[in-house]
């Protein structure tokens, strides 16, 4: 069976050197966690990174030099969301496949009546005519199947497969050396979210920020309480390698960021993901990752108690099967893949 020799992906995620911070954030999709995602895609599939937001000024001849294209545009589909830029890409590449890795729905709970915009449904239908759609988990697969899409496979998130094997550091006695992460500071936080953020502040934990929204934007918050801690402890990385280097010396990561915890695990840290939405639940469930429901967070518990909940045994047991699913997805789509 023929394997595609040349792949492209429309992303500026690695064109960051020398750019202002706001430009760098724009190029990583306003979330540095996407660097963890793109690094894995680059290693697994080896695509050329093509600039997506220049009006697709690539000549038809240049685009025809690629056998297929990958896309991450559909990893966070909100209800009634549309993707005109992805449609333009699909039109521009003519008969070549645009392979999503991976499609994911985003809502507060597993809503069986998720409102998939007709335009987005048609986009997915056009894509599945040329390839197998990679989807993030069983909930997304069920909703898409209910809407008539059949040419799909659950693969989770490719970011997890950057490490072909995981080796975790043992927890020492007492309180572990820990790092934390949180959700975006945009909008009003719930009481449970405030409770978690205050816990991290009181513990004076190093804080890995992925979206760089000033805490002062919080509604009804107390920026004066959080700004000194964040000023001292906040870290932002536009290089996965710099992120790796920072994580050395820690043994535990806790927070609401999937990719923040995945890169921690890739560096040997045990990680506990605090979940409050369907996207995170779907991914952590698929990979059998340790989780804590936000509603069950208790600020009276020690860091040690939470670290003990981060047992990766189930993840390690399921990981070979998850790798096999990704290998099958690659084979169905004629993709070269570097994963054993």
N, C-alpha and C positions, 0 to 999 in steps of 0.2 A: 504494500500500500504506500502510495507516494506521501512523503512528508514535505510540508512547505519549507522552502529554503530561506525565504526572506520575509520577515514580518515587520510591520510598523505599528506604532502606537502614537496617538496624538496626545502629547503631554509635554509640558515645559518643566516638569518637576526637578530636573537636574540641570537646568540653565539658571543657576542661582548666584554664581560667583560674582561679587562686586556690585550686586543689585541692592537698592534700599530695602529696608525691612518690609515695607508695605508691598513692594513688587514681589519679593520672595514669598510672602504669604499668598499673594494672588496666584503665583505660579504653582503652589502646592495645594490649590483648592481651598485656601483659607484654613488649612489644618495640616500641621506638620506630621501628623500620624500617617498621612498619605505617602510620605517618604518611605515608611516601613513597607507599605503596600507595593510601591513602585520598585523598591530595591529587590523585593522578592520576584516580581514579574521580570525584571531585567535579568536576574540570575536564572530563573526557571526557563524562560522562553527566548531570551536574547533579542528582543525587538529593537529596531531603530526608534529613537524618540524624535517625533516630528512635531513642529510647533502647530498647535491647534487653532490659535486665535488670530491668525493673520489673514483671515478671509479665504483660507484654503487656496493660497496662490500657487500651490504646487501644480506643475503642468500635468496633463493627463499622461504624458509619456513617463514622467517620474513616478506617478502613482502606479502605473502599470508595471513598474519594476518590482513591486511587492506582490507576493502571492496571497497575502491575507493581512488583516489588521486586527489588533486587539483594542478593546475599549474598557474603561472603568467608569464611564459616564453614568451608568445605571446602578451604582452600588447603594444609592440612598434615595429611593423613589418615595416621595411623599404623595399623599392622596391628591389626585387631580393634577399632578405635576406633568409638564410637557418638556420635550427635549429637542427644540428646533435645531440647535447646533449639531446634535448627533444625526438628525435627519439629513442635514447638509453634507456631513461626512459620508453617510451611506450613499447619498446621491453621487457624490464626487468620485467614489471608488468604483462605481459602476457595478460590474458583476462579481467583484471580489467579496469574500465574507468579512463581516465586522463582528468579531467574536467577543462577547462580554465575559469578563472575569472579575467579579461575578455580580449578577443582578440581586438586589436586596430591597425589600419594602421596609419603610420606616413609619411606625405609629406607636402609640403608647402601649397598646396591648395587641394580642393576636386577633384583630378585628376580622371576622369572616366576611364582612361586607366591605372590605377595603375598596375604595373608589379609584380604580385604575382608569386614568383618562383615556378615552377612545383613541386619541392621537398617539399616546404612548403604547397602547395595546397594538395598534397598527404598526408602529415602529418595531416592536418585538416580533410581530408576525413576519415582517419583511426580513428581519435578521435571522429568524429560525428557518427560513427557506434556504439559507446558505450555510448554516452551522448549528451545532448543538449549543444551546444557551447554558452557560454556567451560572447556577444560582446559589445563594448563600446558605439556605437551610430549608427545612421541611415546610415551614409556614409559607415562605415565598413560593416554593414549588407547588403547594396546594392551591394558592390563590391563582397563580398563572395557569395551572391545569384547569381550574374551574372556569377560566376565561377562554379556554380552548387551545392553549399553548401546550404542545406535547413534546417537542424536540428540545428537551432540557435535562440537566443532570445537576444534582446537589454536589457542590465541591467545597462549601465553606468559603473562607477567604485565603487567597494565595499567600498572603503575608506569613501565615503560620508555617509554610513549607520552606521558608528561607533556610532554616536549620533542618537538615535531614535527620538529625538525632538531637535529643534534648538531654542535657545533664544538669541536674539541679544541685545547688549548694545546700548542705545540711543546715538546719536552723541551730544556732548556738543556744546556750542557756540564757535565760533572761530576755530582755527586750531586744528584738532584732534590729539591725541597721536597716532602716526602711526608707523608701521613697514613695511619694504619693502623686496622684493625678486627679483631675476633676473634670466636669463637663464644661461647656462654654459658660462664660459669665453673662451672656446675652439674656435679657429679660428677667422676669421675676422668678426667684428660686422658691421651691417648696420648703416648708418647715423641715422636712427630712433632709433635704439637700443642705440647708443651713447647718443642721446638726453635724453632718459629715464634714463640711468645710471647717467648722469650728473645732472639731476633733483634730483635724490635721494641723490647724494653727496652734492649738494648745500643745501638741506634741512637737511643734517646731520642725516639721518634716520638710526636707527638700521637695520642692513642688515643680513637676514637669508640666509646663504650659504648652498647649498645642495650638491655641487660637489667638492668643495675645489680645484679649479684650480687657481693658482696664477694669479693675474691680469696682471703680467708682461708677461704672455704668449700672451696677446692680440697683434694682428698685427696692426701696425700703430697707436697704442694707446698711451696714456700718463700715464704709470704706476706711475710715480712720483706724479701725481695729485690724483690718486685713492688709492694708497697704504696706506697713512696715515689715510684716512677715514676708509678703511676696517680694518686696524690694530686695530683701536679704536672701531669700531662699529660692526664688523663681529661676527656672532654667528653660531656655528655648533653643531648640536645635534645628538647623537647616541642613545638617549632615547626619545620616544614620551612623556613620563611623564615630563622630563626636559624641553622639548619644550613647553608643556602645561604651566608649571610654568613660563617660560620666558614671555609668551604672556599675563600674567595677568598685568593689568595696561594700556594696549593699547585698542583702540576702532576701529582701522582701519588698514587694510592690503592692500597693493597694489603691484602688480608685475606680472611676467610672469609664475610663478610656480603654477601649479594646486594644488598639495598637500600642498605646503606652504600656500596657501590661504584657502584650506579646513580645515586644522588643526586650522588656525586662526578662521574660522567660528565656529568650534566646541568649541572654547573657548569664544564665544560671540562677536567676532569682525565682523564688516561688512567688506566685502572684494570686491575688484575690480580686476578682472583678465584681464591683458593686453594680447591680443591674436595675434599670427602671424603665426600659423601653423594649419594643419587640425586636429591633435589630440586634441589640446586644444579647438578649435572651436566645435568639435564634442561633447566633454564632457560637456562643458559649455552650449551648446545648449540643450542637453538632459536634464540637470538638471535646465534649465532656470536660470542660474547664471548671475549676473551682469558682463558685459564685456566692454572693451574698445579696439577697434582695434588699434594696434600699430601705424598705419598710421594716426590716428586721435589724437594722443597724442599731447598736446600743453603745452610746458614748462612754458608758461606765466600764466597758470591757477594755482589757489591755491590748496593745499591739501584738503581744505574744499570742493572745487568744485568737486574734484574727489570722495571724500567720499560721497557726495550727489548722485553720480551716482551709488553707491553700494547698492541701495535699494534692500533688499532680498525678497520683497513681492511675486514676481513671483516664486521664488524658493520655498518659504514656501507653496504656493498654489499647486505647482506641486508635492511636496515631498510625500504626501500619495500615489499617483499613482505610483511613482517610487519605493516606498517600496513594493507595491503590486506586481510589475513586478519582483522584486528580490525574493519575496516569491514564486511566480509561478515558477520561474527558479529553486529554491531549490526543490520544490515539484516534478517537472519533472525529476530532477536528483537524487531524493531520498536522498537529503541532509538534515541533521538536521540543523536548523537555529534558532538563538536567535535574533528575531526581531519581534516586535509587532506593 
